Amino acid sequence: MRGPLVTGLASVAVLGLLLAVVVVAGGSAAPDERAQAPATASAPVSGPVSSSYPGWAPTTPSPRVTPSEAIAAGLRPSSVRIDAIDVRSDLLPLAVDAAGVLIPPDPYDVAGWFTGGPVPGQVGPAIIAGHVDSRAGPGIFFRLEEMTVGDAIEVTRSDRSVVTFEVTRVEQYPKAEFPTARVYGPTPARELRLITCGGNFDPSRRSYLDNIVVYAVQQEGIT
């Protein structure tokens, strides 16, 4: 059942590096509560459920290539293409506001890239999030759960290079059990995560109960 989306908050302590809050976009209902970015990785991440954005969770930037280095060099992802589910989308930057709250993509039909994580093609898990649907209809990641192992994901970057990733697995997690460290933690390889809402829709809470996470690894070379 599809309908207006909401978020779940993953409560996990990830040790070793400074954390930042990441949104996993879902729907367009107005928010009533939002998660704050924790000050350090030693403190557990917890908070109330929001009414708009599923899968709030911390992310740990790669220790080898930091987001600030990429941004300073002017390298950013500009668009994503997924032929298997007929997705073509520009990528909006996802950032936090002055209060430390992540601002999700405004249009439901456009995906976003979290600027606090690696640029796709750099070491670590780059994060792209999108709405599954909205009151107006299907969102950009409406068919994300249909992806299968071996599907290709192409990300075009601001220098016109194209980075190709291959899907290694597709998982569905209850929001209350969101595996933050597995999804957002540092990796030795160049990886990508695509995230949206999924599972059953709870009309009493106006929320999907799960998150869909697509894991992908970069293929050799950048074209």
DARAWO-V206944 format. One record per residue. RES is the residue in three letters. BURIAL is # if it has 24 or more other C-alpha atoms within 12 Angstrom, else .. D_LAST is the distance of its C-alpha to the last C-alpha in Angstrom with 1 decimal. Layout:
res:RES burial:BURIAL d_last:D_LAST
res:RES burial:BURIAL d_last:D_LAST
This chain:
res:MET burial:. d_last:39.5
res:ARG burial:# d_last:37.4
res:GLY burial:# d_last:38.6
res:PRO burial:# d_last:38.2
res:LEU burial:# d_last:36.4
res:VAL burial:# d_last:37.3
res:THR burial:# d_last:36.0
res:GLY burial:# d_last:37.0
res:LEU burial:# d_last:37.0
res:ALA burial:# d_last:35.9
res:SER burial:# d_last:38.4
res:VAL burial:# d_last:37.0
res:ALA burial:# d_last:37.3
res:VAL burial:# d_last:34.2
res:LEU burial:. d_last:35.2
res:GLY burial:. d_last:33.7
res:LEU burial:# d_last:31.7
res:LEU burial:# d_last:32.4
res:LEU burial:# d_last:31.7
res:ALA burial:# d_last:30.7
res:VAL burial:# d_last:31.3
res:VAL burial:# d_last:28.6
res:VAL burial:# d_last:29.3
res:VAL burial:# d_last:28.4
res:ALA burial:# d_last:29.0
res:GLY burial:# d_last:31.3
res:GLY burial:# d_last:33.8
res:SER burial:# d_last:35.6
res:ALA burial:# d_last:39.1
res:ALA burial:. d_last:40.4
res:PRO burial:# d_last:40.2
res:ASP burial:. d_last:43.4
res:GLU burial:. d_last:42.2
res:ARG burial:# d_last:39.1
res:ALA burial:# d_last:37.9
res:GLN burial:# d_last:37.9
res:ALA burial:# d_last:35.5
res:PRO burial:# d_last:37.4
res:ALA burial:. d_last:38.2
res:THR burial:. d_last:37.4
res:ALA burial:# d_last:36.0
res:SER burial:. d_last:39.5
res:ALA burial:. d_last:40.8
res:PRO burial:. d_last:40.3
res:VAL burial:# d_last:38.4
res:SER burial:# d_last:40.6
res:GLY burial:# d_last:41.8
res:PRO burial:. d_last:43.0
res:VAL burial:# d_last:41.2
res:SER burial:# d_last:39.7
res:SER burial:# d_last:40.2
res:SER burial:# d_last:36.8
res:TYR burial:# d_last:33.8
res:PRO burial:# d_last:33.4
res:GLY burial:# d_last:32.3
res:TRP burial:# d_last:32.8
res:ALA burial:# d_last:31.9
res:PRO burial:# d_last:31.1
res:THR burial:# d_last:27.8
res:THR burial:# d_last:27.4
res:PRO burial:# d_last:24.6
res:SER burial:# d_last:22.8
res:PRO burial:. d_last:25.1
res:ARG burial:. d_last:22.3
res:VAL burial:# d_last:20.1
res:THR burial:# d_last:22.2
res:PRO burial:# d_last:21.4
res:SER burial:. d_last:23.4
res:GLU burial:. d_last:21.3
res:ALA burial:# d_last:18.1
res:ILE burial:. d_last:20.2
res:ALA burial:. d_last:21.9
res:ALA burial:. d_last:18.6
res:GLY burial:. d_last:17.9
res:LEU burial:# d_last:14.8
res:ARG burial:# d_last:15.3
res:PRO burial:# d_last:13.8
res:SER burial:# d_last:14.7
res:SER burial:# d_last:14.6
res:VAL burial:# d_last:14.4
res:ARG burial:# d_last:14.4
res:ILE burial:# d_last:16.4
res:ASP burial:. d_last:17.5
res:ALA burial:. d_last:20.1
res:ILE burial:. d_last:22.2
res:ASP burial:. d_last:21.3
res:VAL burial:# d_last:20.0
res:ARG burial:. d_last:18.2
res:SER burial:# d_last:19.0
res:ASP burial:# d_last:18.4
res:LEU burial:# d_last:18.9
res:LEU burial:# d_last:22.1
res:PRO burial:# d_last:22.7
res:LEU burial:# d_last:25.3
res:ALA burial:# d_last:27.7
res:VAL burial:. d_last:31.3
res:ASP burial:. d_last:34.2
res:ALA burial:. d_last:37.1
res:ALA burial:. d_last:38.8
res:GLY burial:. d_last:35.8
res:VAL burial:# d_last:35.2
res:LEU burial:# d_last:31.7
res:ILE burial:# d_last:31.3
res:PRO burial:# d_last:29.5
res:PRO burial:# d_last:27.6
res:ASP burial:# d_last:30.3
res:PRO burial:# d_last:29.3
res:TYR burial:# d_last:29.4
res:ASP burial:# d_last:26.7
res:VAL burial:# d_last:23.9
res:ALA burial:# d_last:22.2
res:GLY burial:# d_last:22.1
res:TRP burial:# d_last:20.3
res:PHE burial:# d_last:22.7
res:THR burial:# d_last:22.3
res:GLY burial:# d_last:24.5
res:GLY burial:# d_last:21.9
res:PRO burial:# d_last:18.6
res:VAL burial:# d_last:15.5
res:PRO burial:# d_last:13.1
res:GLY burial:# d_last:11.1
res:GLN burial:# d_last:14.3
res:VAL burial:# d_last:17.1
res:GLY burial:# d_last:19.4
res:PRO burial:# d_last:19.7
res:ALA burial:# d_last:18.1
res:ILE burial:# d_last:20.5
res:ILE burial:# d_last:20.2
res:ALA burial:# d_last:23.6
res:GLY burial:# d_last:25.1
res:HIS burial:# d_last:28.5
res:VAL burial:# d_last:29.7
res:ASP burial:# d_last:32.3
res:SER burial:# d_last:34.8
res:ARG burial:. d_last:38.2
res:ALA burial:. d_last:36.4
res:GLY burial:. d_last:34.6
res:PRO burial:# d_last:31.4
res:GLY burial:# d_last:28.8
res:ILE burial:# d_last:25.1
res:PHE burial:# d_last:25.1
res:PHE burial:# d_last:28.2
res:ARG burial:# d_last:26.8
res:LEU burial:# d_last:24.9
res:GLU burial:# d_last:27.5
res:GLU burial:. d_last:26.7
res:MET burial:# d_last:23.4
res:THR burial:# d_last:23.6
res:VAL burial:. d_last:22.2
res:GLY burial:. d_last:19.1
res:ASP burial:# d_last:17.9
res:ALA burial:# d_last:14.3
res:ILE burial:# d_last:13.4
res:GLU burial:# d_last:10.4
res:VAL burial:# d_last:10.5
res:THR burial:# d_last:9.4
res:ARG burial:# d_last:10.4
res:SER burial:. d_last:12.8
res:ASP burial:. d_last:10.7
res:ARG burial:. d_last:8.6
res:SER burial:. d_last:5.5
res:VAL burial:# d_last:5.1
res:VAL burial:# d_last:6.7
res:THR burial:# d_last:8.5
res:PHE burial:# d_last:12.1
res:GLU burial:# d_last:14.9
res:VAL burial:# d_last:18.4
res:THR burial:# d_last:21.0
res:ARG burial:# d_last:24.0
res:VAL burial:# d_last:25.6
res:GLU burial:# d_last:28.7
res:GLN burial:# d_last:31.5
res:TYR burial:# d_last:33.6
res:PRO burial:# d_last:36.9
res:LYS burial:# d_last:36.4
res:ALA burial:# d_last:39.3
res:GLU burial:. d_last:37.5
res:PHE burial:# d_last:34.0
res:PRO burial:# d_last:32.4
res:THR burial:# d_last:31.2
res:ALA burial:# d_last:30.5
res:ARG burial:# d_last:28.5
res:VAL burial:# d_last:26.3
res:TYR burial:# d_last:25.9
res:GLY burial:# d_last:26.8
res:PRO burial:# d_last:24.7
res:THR burial:# d_last:22.6
res:PRO burial:. d_last:21.4
res:ALA burial:# d_last:18.0
res:ARG burial:# d_last:15.1
res:GLU burial:# d_last:16.5
res:LEU burial:# d_last:17.0
res:ARG burial:# d_last:20.3
res:LEU burial:# d_last:21.2
res:ILE burial:# d_last:24.9
res:THR burial:# d_last:27.7
res:CYS burial:# d_last:31.4
res:GLY burial:# d_last:32.9
res:GLY burial:# d_last:36.0
res:ASN burial:# d_last:39.4
res:PHE burial:# d_last:40.3
res:ASP burial:. d_last:43.4
res:PRO burial:. d_last:45.2
res:SER burial:. d_last:47.6
res:ARG burial:. d_last:44.9
res:ARG burial:# d_last:42.5
res:SER burial:# d_last:39.8
res:TYR burial:# d_last:37.6
res:LEU burial:# d_last:38.5
res:ASP burial:# d_last:35.2
res:ASN burial:# d_last:31.5
res:ILE burial:# d_last:28.6
res:VAL burial:# d_last:25.8
res:VAL burial:# d_last:22.7
res:TYR burial:# d_last:21.1
res:ALA burial:# d_last:17.6
res:VAL burial:# d_last:15.7
res:GLN burial:# d_last:12.0
res:GLN burial:# d_last:10.7
res:GLU burial:. d_last:9.7
res:GLY burial:. d_last:6.5
res:ILE burial:. d_last:3.8
res:THR burial:. d_last:0.0
